Structure formats: C-alpha cells, structure tokens
Amino acid sequence: MMAVGDDRIRKYFLFRAVTSFALWLPFWTIWANNHLNSLFLLTVVDAAFWTTMIVLQVPTGLLGDKYGRKPVLFIGEVMVAVGVLTFGLSTEFWQFLGANILWASGICFVVSGDTPFLYDTLLELGRAKEFIGVQARAWAVSAIVNALACIVGGIMVQWIIPDRLDLTLIISALVALIGSFTILLLREPQVSRTKFGSFRIQLKDGWNEVRNSRAILTIIAFQIVVEIGLYVMAVFRSVYMNTDLDLSYFYVGMFIGAFTIAGGLVATQAGKIEGHLGEKKSLWFLLLALIGSFAVVFIIKSAEAIMVQFMIYGVSYLVGPITNGYINKRVDSQHRSTVVSIATFLFTAVLAPVEMAFGFLATEWGTRESLLVLALCIAPIGFFLLNVWGREIDSEKAQVKEIRTLKQF
C-alpha cells in the first residue's frame, strides 16, 4: 500500500540521483595534485572552498528559511555544476582556487535547502519520524549512482581516453547542469514558518536556539569532529591509493565505486541501526569505527589496508542521517535552514585550518602518519562530547518522564 506522499519522496530521490553522477569523485584530487605537485597546496585550494562556506553558509541558510527550499536548491545545483566545470578546465593554482570558490558557493545553497526540504516535506506529510530512514535511502540512491560513475570514470581514463582526468569533471558538470532542472518537479513544503522582519533578527533567533540547547551544541560539535576525520581522509584517499599503493586509475575508480556502493547499502539501514542502538550507542559506534579505521591504515603497510575504507564509507553514510535527524528533532521549522547553516559554518571554520595543517604534515611525513595523528587528536575530544551527550539524553528522558507524571494528576 502506498504511503501518503510517496510520489513526492520518489521525485526527491530522482533529483538526488540525477545530480549525483560524479565521474570526478575518484580523480579530482589527483587532477589537482598532478598540477600543483603538493598535498599542502591541494589543501590550500580546498581551504578556499571551506573559507567560502564560512562566509556564505549562514546567509544562504537565512535565504532558505525566508524564501523557501526549492529556489536555493536550484540556484545551488546550477552553481555547483559551473564550479565543477571550471575546476575541470583549471591547470594553475589560482584557477583551481577560483573554481573551488564558485563550487563552494553552490554547495552553500544546496546544504541550506536539501535537508530542510526533506524534513519539512515529511513534516507536512505527518512522517517526520521517518526522516533518518528516508534521508538514508536518498543517500543510498546517490551512492549507487556515484558508484556507477566512479567505475565508468575509471574505465574511461584508463582505456577509452587515457589520462584525461579533466573530462571526468567536465562531463559530470554537464550532466549535473541538466539534472538540476528536476528540482522543478519538486513541491515546496507547506509548513508554518515565522516570517522575520529582518535577516539579523532571524539569525539572532536561530543562534539563540542553538546556544540555549546543550544537546544541539553537543551533537553539532560531535558532527564536526567526525566529519573532519572523514573529510581529511577523503581528500587524501585517491592520492594515497594512486601514489602510496601504486593503484592504476581503473582500480582507483573500481575501489571507490565499491566503497560507495557499500556505504549506500549501509545507509539504507541507518534507521534500523539507529533504532537498535539508540541515541547514545549510535554515536559511540560511529566514533569508534572511525578511530579504529585510521589505526588500521597506519598499522597495515600494504595494499590490504585499503579494505578498511569500506568501514570508513559506512561511517560517512551513517553520520549525516543520524546526526541530522537528532538536530532536526530538536529544532522547529522556522529555524531549520538557519540552524543547519550555523552547524555547517562551525564545521567549515574548524575544517579549513585543520585540513591545511594535516596537508602540511602529509607533505612532510606522509599520509599514513598524518592520519594517525588526526585519529589521536579526534579520540579524546570525541570521548568528552559523547559523555556530555549521554548526560543530555538522560536529562531529556527525565524531563519527559516528569511531564508524563504531572499529566497523570
């Protein structure tokens, strides 16, 4: 039997699929590193991406809450496509820098519209409790398309048009540009949102909602810690596979495609995994799996170490649906895009300097050694945050129990 709103959710899945055909995914860092010849310069170029996110993420979130989810999604996907195209045409440091700034500007709009759009749609349909599962399935759809693109890209640059890594970016950009028009098929969710008189008041109100909730602050901080580890690994991954492990472009594409499929399959079970483990154990599982994976990369000095990437991809496809679900559960609709943008702003503000620091370490010491240092930095911070999170969950449960007791009288 068809559930209420299934047609709208399928259209959202279609949009996610056609904008996820990323032939460039295994090769963008290799393409840039081949021209820059330095992991440190690569991270500087990438830091320009995240610095742009710092500047624009909150303003785009304000626009999303004020003018709706569809407009910012469409603007964002078009800008992303143009940014990817420009990156594929770049050959010099400043060109890569400019391309990443444009690419990041589009991502800011996408982030501000995507999760709030889905959550508000489910809220309108009376299915908000399904958010983790539905977002996880959307991520799985993207993962399958991405995986196919990675495999096709690997075959393409290995044999069909050898060494033309730039074409993986150019072709993907054109597909994404066409795919962005599927956003027009989506229906803007009709949920009640307070209309603020000014962006300043809207931002202040959203920030107060974050600041006054220790639970929201804690989950955002935890999300930052885990996603920094995942992202630094993602930046180093293809270069590590191609240079340290001496894998050909074909195997780089095949492995990353396989990792992505595995991550997508895990993502389909995000709702069940979270439901089984609960709000405390779910986050402990994510943190320990990440730290353990980094340790394996350092300990095992042969190509077999690449297999641990299956676990890392699993974590990367679980952390978004689970942590976003916990945040959205505690934020009302009128602040949803703003709070998501504040969370992304905080993440990017921390990531930019951290990524450059570990890019420098990777250039000086090697990728494996730098990842071990990153894991040693993440562990104590993550343990502290999860202890705070556990106390917050206990406090929330106690408050609910007290309210229920009072209602009985």
C-alpha positions in Angstrom: 0.0 0.0 0.0 1.3 3.4 -1.0 2.0 5.7 2.0 1.0 9.3 2.0 3.4 11.5 -0.1 5.4 8.6 -1.6 5.2 10.2 -5.0 6.8 13.4 -3.6 9.6 11.4 -2.0 10.2 9.5 -5.2 10.6 12.8 -7.1 13.1 13.9 -4.4 15.0 10.6 -4.9 15.0 11.2 -8.7 16.5 14.7 -8.1 19.2 13.2 -5.8 20.0 10.5 -8.4 20.5 12.8 -11.5 22.6 15.3 -9.6 24.9 12.6 -8.2 26.6 11.3 -11.4 30.1 12.3 -10.3 32.7 10.8 -12.6 35.2 13.1 -11.0 34.8 11.7 -7.5 37.9 9.4 -7.5 40.0 11.8 -9.6 39.6 15.4 -8.7 42.4 15.4 -6.1 44.7 13.5 -8.4 43.9 16.0 -11.2 44.7 19.0 -9.0 47.7 17.3 -7.3 49.2 16.5 -10.7 49.3 20.2 -11.5 50.1 21.5 -8.0 52.5 18.7 -7.1 52.0 19.3 -3.4 49.4 17.9 -0.9 49.8 21.1 1.1 48.9 23.3 -1.9 46.0 20.9 -2.6 44.7 21.5 0.9 45.2 25.3 0.5 43.0 25.1 -2.7 40.4 23.1 -0.7 40.6 25.5 2.2 39.4 28.2 -0.2 36.4 26.0 -0.7 35.7 25.9 3.0 36.5 29.5 3.6 33.8 30.4 1.1 31.5 28.1 3.0 32.3 30.1 6.2 31.3 33.4 4.5 28.2 32.2 2.7 26.7 29.3 4.6 24.7 31.3 7.1 23.4 33.9 4.6 22.2 31.1 2.3 20.5 29.5 5.3 18.7 32.7 6.0 17.6 32.8 2.4 16.3 29.3 2.6 14.2 30.0 5.6 12.9 33.3 4.2 12.2 32.4 0.5 11.8 28.6 0.5 13.8 25.4 -0.1 13.3 25.0 -3.9 14.8 28.3 -5.0 18.1 27.8 -3.0 18.3 24.2 -4.2 18.0 25.2 -7.8 20.5 28.1 -7.6 22.9 25.9 -5.7 22.9 22.9 -8.1 23.5 25.2 -11.1 26.4 26.9 -9.4 27.9 23.6 -8.4 27.8 22.4 -12.0 29.5 25.5 -13.2 32.1 25.2 -10.4 32.9 21.6 -11.3 33.2 22.6 -14.9 35.6 25.4 -14.1 37.7 23.0 -11.9 38.0 20.6 -14.8 39.3 23.4 -17.1 41.8 24.6 -14.5 45.6 23.9 -14.7 47.1 26.5 -12.4 46.9 27.3 -8.6 44.8 30.4 -8.9 42.4 28.8 -11.4 41.8 25.9 -9.0 41.3 28.4 -6.2 38.7 30.4 -8.2 36.9 27.2 -9.3 36.6 26.0 -5.7 35.2 29.3 -4.5 32.4 29.0 -7.1 31.9 25.4 -6.4 31.6 26.1 -2.6 29.1 28.9 -3.2 26.8 26.5 -4.9 27.2 23.9 -2.1 26.2 26.5 0.4 22.8 26.9 -1.3 22.4 23.2 -1.7 23.1 22.5 2.0 20.7 25.2 3.1 17.9 23.8 1.0 18.4 20.0 0.9 17.9 18.6 4.4 15.3 21.2 5.4 13.4 20.5 2.2 13.2 16.8 3.0 12.4 17.2 6.7 9.7 19.8 6.1 8.2 17.7 3.3 8.0 14.7 5.8 6.7 17.0 8.5 3.9 18.2 6.2 3.0 14.6 5.4 3.0 13.7 9.1 6.0 11.4 8.6 8.8 13.4 10.3 9.7 10.3 12.4 10.8 8.6 9.2 13.4 11.3 8.4 16.6 9.2 9.3 15.4 6.3 7.2 14.2 8.4 4.2 17.3 10.5 4.1 19.5 7.4 4.4 17.7 5.9 1.4 18.2 9.1 -0.5 21.9 8.9 0.3 21.9 5.3 -0.9 20.4 6.3 -4.2 23.1 8.9 -4.6 25.7 6.3 -3.6 24.6 3.8 -6.2 24.7 6.5 -9.0 28.1 7.7 -7.7 29.5 4.2 -7.6 28.5 3.6 -11.2 30.0 6.9 -12.2 33.3 6.0 -10.4 33.5 2.7 -12.2 32.7 4.3 -15.6 35.2 7.1 -14.8 37.9 4.6 -14.0 37.4 2.7 -17.2 37.2 5.9 -19.2 40.5 7.5 -18.0 42.4 4.1 -18.0 41.5 2.9 -21.6 38.9 5.0 -23.5 40.5 8.4 -23.1 43.7 7.7 -21.2 44.8 10.1 -18.5 42.1 12.7 -19.4 41.1 13.3 -15.8 39.8 16.7 -16.7 37.0 15.1 -18.7 35.6 13.4 -15.7 34.9 16.8 -14.2 33.6 18.4 -17.5 31.2 15.6 -18.4 29.9 15.4 -14.8 29.3 19.1 -14.8 27.2 19.0 -17.9 25.1 16.1 -16.6 24.6 17.9 -13.3 23.5 21.1 -15.0 20.8 19.2 -16.9 19.8 17.3 -13.8 19.3 20.4 -11.8 16.1 21.1 -13.6 14.5 18.1 -11.9 14.1 20.4 -8.9 11.2 22.0 -10.8 9.3 18.7 -10.3 9.5 19.1 -6.5 6.8 20.8 -4.5 7.7 23.4 -1.9 6.7 22.0 1.5 3.9 23.9 3.1 4.7 24.1 6.8 4.3 27.0 9.2 7.3 29.3 9.5 7.5 32.6 11.3 8.3 35.4 8.9 11.0 37.5 10.4 11.3 41.2 9.7 15.0 41.2 9.0 17.8 38.7 8.4 19.5 40.0 11.6 16.6 39.1 13.8 16.2 35.7 12.0 19.9 34.9 12.5 19.9 36.0 16.2 16.8 33.9 16.8 18.4 30.8 15.1 21.7 31.3 17.0 19.8 31.6 20.3 18.1 28.3 19.6 21.5 26.6 19.1 23.2 28.4 22.0 20.4 27.7 24.5 20.3 23.9 23.8 23.3 22.0 25.1 22.0 18.9 23.3 22.1 20.7 19.9 25.5 22.3 20.6 26.9 18.9 21.6 25.6 17.0 18.6 26.9 19.8 16.2 30.3 19.6 17.9 30.4 15.8 17.6 29.3 16.0 13.9 32.2 18.4 13.3 34.8 16.1 14.9 33.7 13.0 13.0 33.2 14.7 9.7 36.6 16.4 9.8 38.2 13.0 10.2 36.1 11.7 7.3 36.8 14.6 5.0 40.6 14.7 5.5 40.6 11.0 4.7 38.5 11.7 1.6 40.9 14.4 0.4 44.0 12.1 0.8 42.3 8.9 -0.3 42.8 8.9 -4.1 46.3 10.3 -3.9 47.1 7.7 -1.3 45.7 4.9 -3.4 47.4 6.1 -6.6 50.8 7.0 -5.2 51.4 5.2 -1.9 49.6 2.0 -3.0 50.5 2.3 -6.7 47.0 1.5 -7.9 46.0 2.4 -11.5 43.2 4.8 -12.4 41.0 1.8 -13.2 41.5 0.3 -9.7 41.1 3.7 -8.0 37.7 4.1 -9.7 36.7 0.5 -9.1 37.6 0.6 -5.4 35.9 3.9 -4.7 32.9 2.7 -6.6 32.8 -0.4 -4.4 33.3 1.6 -1.3 30.4 3.9 -2.3 28.1 1.0 -3.0 28.9 -0.5 0.4 28.3 2.9 2.0 25.0 3.2 0.2 23.9 -0.2 1.4 24.8 0.7 4.9 22.9 3.9 4.6 19.7 2.1 3.8 19.9 0.5 7.2 20.6 3.8 9.1 17.1 3.9 10.5 17.3 0.4 11.8 20.9 0.8 13.1 19.9 3.9 15.0 16.7 2.4 16.2 18.6 -0.6 17.6 21.5 1.2 19.2 19.6 4.3 20.3 20.8 7.9 20.7 23.7 7.1 22.9 25.3 4.0 21.4 24.8 5.1 17.8 27.3 7.9 18.2 29.8 5.8 20.1 29.6 3.3 17.2 30.4 6.0 14.7 33.3 7.4 16.6 35.0 4.1 17.5 34.6 2.8 13.9 36.3 5.9 12.6 39.2 5.9 15.0 39.7 2.1 14.5 39.8 2.6 10.8 42.5 5.2 11.0 44.6 2.9 13.2 44.4 0.1 10.7 45.6 2.4 7.9 48.7 3.2 9.9 49.4 -0.3 11.2 48.9 -2.3 7.9 51.6 -1.0 5.4 50.4 -3.0 2.4 47.6 -2.6 -0.2 45.3 -4.7 2.0 44.9 -1.6 4.2 42.6 -0.3 1.5 39.9 -2.7 2.7 39.3 -0.6 5.8 37.8 2.1 3.5 34.7 0.0 3.5 34.2 0.8 7.1 35.0 4.5 6.7 32.5 4.8 3.9 29.9 3.1 6.1 30.5 5.7 8.8 30.4 8.5 6.3 27.0 7.4 5.0 25.6 6.9 8.5 26.8 10.1 10.3 24.7 12.5 8.2 21.3 10.9 8.5 21.8 10.1 12.2 23.2 13.4 13.4 20.9 15.5 11.1 18.0 13.5 12.5 19.0 14.4 16.1 19.4 18.1 15.2 16.1 18.4 13.2 14.3 16.6 16.0 15.2 19.4 18.4 14.7 22.4 16.0 11.5 24.0 14.8 10.8 24.6 11.1 11.2 28.4 11.1 14.9 27.9 12.2 15.7 24.7 10.3 17.8 26.1 7.4 19.4 28.7 9.7 20.5 26.1 12.3 21.8 23.7 9.6 23.7 26.6 8.1 25.1 27.6 11.5 26.2 23.9 12.0 27.9 23.9 8.6 29.5 27.3 9.3 31.1 26.0 12.5 32.3 22.8 10.7 33.9 24.8 7.9 35.5 27.3 10.4 37.3 24.4 12.1 38.0 22.3 9.0 39.9 24.9 6.9 42.8 25.3 9.3 42.8 21.7 10.3 42.9 20.4 6.8 45.8 22.7 5.8 47.7 21.6 9.0 47.3 17.9 8.1 48.1 18.7 4.4 51.4 20.1 5.6 52.0 17.0 7.8 51.2 14.7 4.9 53.7 16.5 2.7 56.4 16.3 5.4 55.7 12.9 7.0 53.4 11.0 4.7 49.6 10.4 4.5 49.6 7.4 6.8 51.4 9.2 9.6 49.3 12.3 9.4 46.1 10.2 9.6 47.4 8.6 12.8 48.0 12.0 14.3 44.5 13.1 13.3 43.0 10.0 15.0 44.9 10.7 18.2 43.5 14.3 18.2 39.9 13.2 17.5 39.7 10.5 20.1 39.8 12.5 23.4 37.5 15.2 22.0 35.0 12.7 20.8 35.0 10.8 24.1 34.4 14.0 26.0 31.5 15.1 23.8 29.8 11.7 24.0 29.9 11.8 27.8 28.2 15.2 27.6 25.7 13.8 25.1 24.9 10.9 27.3 24.1 13.2 30.2 21.9 15.3 28.0 19.9 12.3 26.8 19.4 11.2 30.4 18.2 14.7 31.3 15.7 14.8 28.4 14.3 11.4 29.3 13.9 12.5 32.9 12.0 15.7 31.8 9.7 13.6 29.6 9.0 11.2 32.5 8.3 14.1 34.8 5.9 15.7 32.4 4.0 12.4 31.9 3.8 12.0 35.7 2.4 15.5 36.1 -0.2 14.9 33.4 -1.5 11.9 35.3 -2.5 14.2 38.1 
